[in-house]
Amino acid sequence: MVAGMLQGQSALHLACLDGQLAAVQLLVESGRSPVDCTDLQGRQPVHVVLSPRSSPNASTCLTYLLEHGADANATTYSGTTPLHLAATEGLLECAETLTRAGADVLARDSMGHTPLDAARIWCHREVARYLKSCVWQAEKKKEMQERKLVQTLYSDLVDTVKLNGLNKKTLVDEKMADWADKKGFPLLKDFSPSVSVSQYHTQCLPPHQTSPHSKRARQPWKPQSGGPLEDNAPSSSRPWTIFMGLQPEKPLREPDLRDKVTVWRDRGERPPQYATEWDGVRRSAPEVPLDLLERVLFPRAFPSRIASPRSFEPRDIAGVQHRGRPQGQSPSPWTEVAMHLAEVLEPGHY
């Protein structure tokens, strides 16, 4: 008790330190000790309850404090959060309670350590495995929020590029109309046949300009039977298309911004910068990592590792090259043993 008083701890601190749930309830409900009171090290009752002395009532006392207004992200003067202490002590149930209460799994103390780092340092595998899953989810959620910010900028840039292209096309059309008017020529229009064409002209036109009503005309010409060209006649049959339920990935229709937009990050500036070719003005981009900004703005520069949904189709096992045995000439027995060891003892697989 005297040592606790010398450290500036209140009665609620001491009750949480020993895991005395009845005393904690009495002190909180009577209002004698607020749940956010601090000692000389900046520790609150929600910190000291995560100690070996408070077991086995640590989780119960922690839940009671959180339900009565304790901050799950409260930090000491060294930047330690309750989740840091739960990871240090290996208290899995307390770590789960804190994350459900909104504890930041990405928080860092004054030394730059996260709760996951603390669990790894003190070799608490179950807590580390749980926190690793929470960190992955938190990072993905943060990335999705950052992508939404950059996606807004990407949409604005694409609209601007399309508008500039439309203005250039309109300007070209106006100049062509003026030139034709001065020369006395009629205005040129795109050629699109409105009548059915013969079987010979069909092959000269692009596929989208052929008449939909001339299926017979689109059939290739064949010589009469018995003629000298019968063997070399083009075949009208086309290879069958088998639909596996997976359609190929559609190509990107948005304009490529790599030659129109430049992004960079200066050393002395936190937000990345970008500039466009049509005005050259330097502007601030959303505060996101530079690689994420480039991936969203320039999708063609970072193609997907899976080219199309057809990459998920199963492959013929007979055509898959085996690692344990090379193709071609049969190797010696010692070579097979060496290749087998290299495959089995590969880092991360033993």
ABEGO torsion letter per residue (X at the ends): XAAAAAAGBBAAAAAAAAGBAAAAAAAAAAGABBAABBBAAGBBAAAAABBAAAOAAAAAAAAAAAAAGBBAABBBAAGBBAAAAAAAAGBAAAAAAAAAAGBBAABBBAAGBBAAAAAAAAGBAAAAAAAAAAAAAAAAAAAAAAAAAAAAAAAAAAAAAAAAAAAAAAAAAAAAAAAAAAAGBBBBBBBBBABBBBAAAAAABBAAABBAABAAAABBBBBBBGBAAAAABBBABBBBBBBAGBBBBBBBABBBAAAABBBBBBAABABBBBBBAAAGBBBBBBBBBAAAAAAAABAAABBBABABAAAABBBBAAABBBAABBBEBBBBAAAAAAAAAAAAABBGAX
